[in-house]
Amino acid sequence: MWIRWFLARLNHRGLGRAGLFKWMSFGTLIANVSAACVMAALSTVKEAVNTKDCDTIVIGTQLGLLGCLSTVSTFAAEFNAMKESNHPWRSYVYAIIAMCALFVLVILIYYVPVWATGYDTST
């Protein structure tokens, strides 16, 4: 909760001194992307270690800490607010940036090590 609160302060501040892209919710974007990246990394660890204790710790961390850090409801609320603003195209730009960043990073973090080392992901 504290991490999410801290990151929420980054929303609508923009980038740099000029405050570029103030309409972008960077705090929520950072929270969601970082949580997904850590979830992917923990899933890779879970595949590599493959013990019951590791599974318990990884799943607890993913569902507890990282599930709270990344929330679909905040993303959906911000998307809707942007869509109902004077510039509805911004909502789609925000969604595309978030989904593309998540997709690329999760593929790199999870699947590249899995493919490189040959973990069996069918179990």
N, C-alpha and C positions, 0 to 999 in steps of 0.2 A: 504494500500500500504506500509506503514512504517513497519508494523508488518511482512509482507511478505518479505520485503527487509532485515530486521534484521534476520529473520529465514534463508534466503538464504545464509547468511554468514556461516551457520553451514554445508552447503553442502560440501562434500568431505574433511572434516577435520578429520573424524574418531572419535572413542571413546577413551577417556582416553589419557594418556601421550604417550602411544604406537601408537595411531592413528589407532586402529583396524577398519576394514571395511571402509576405506577411499573412496571406490567406492560407498558407500551408500549415497544417498541424504537425510540426516537426516532432514535438514531444511524443505524441501518440504514434507517429511513424517509427521513431526510434525505439519506443517501448515494444511495439509489435514485432519489428524486425529483429531486435536483439533477443527477445524471448524465443522467437522461432529458430534463430541461429543456435542458441544455447540448447533448445530442445533437440535440434538435429545433432548437435555434438554429443549430447547425453545419450541419444539413441545409438550413435556410433560406438560409444563406450559400452553401452549395454550389449551390443552385438559382439564386441571384442572380448569382454570379460565373461559374459554368459553364466552368471551365478545367481542364485535366488536372492542373496543379500544385495548384490548390485542392482538387480531388477527392482527390488523394493525401494531402494534409495533413489534410483533414477525416476521411477514412476511417481514417487512421492514428490520429488523436486519438480518434475514436469507438470503434474496436476496442481500441486499446491502453490509453489512460488511462481513458476512461469505461467501457469494458467491465470493467476491474478494479475500478472504484469501485462499480459496480452489479452485484450478484451475486444470481442467482436462488437459488443454493444456500443462502445465509445467510437469505434471506427464507423459503424453504421450511423450513429447520431451526427458525427461530423460530416460524413458524406451527404446525409440528408440536409443538413444546414447549408452546406455549400451549394447543393442542388437547388435549394429554394432562394438562394441569394440572387443578386443582380447579374452574377456571372456563373451560371450553372455548369459551364464547361469545366470549371475548376474541380468540380467533384469527380469528374471522370479522369482528369489528369492525376488527381490525388490517388484514386483507386488503381489506376494503371501503374503508377510509380510504386505503390505499396505492393501490389501483387507481383509485378515483375521482379522487384528487389527480393521479395520473399522466395519466389520460385528459384531464381538463380542462386542465391546464397544457400538455400537448403539443399539444392542439388549438389553444389560444390562441397558443402560441409558433410553431408551424409553419404551420398552415393559415390563420390569419387573414392573415399577410403574403402567403402564396401566393395566397389568394383576392383580396386587395386589389390586388395588383400583376399578377396574371394569369400567373404562371410556369406553364410547361407541365410538369406532373408526370407525363405519360404516357411520357416518355423514360427 
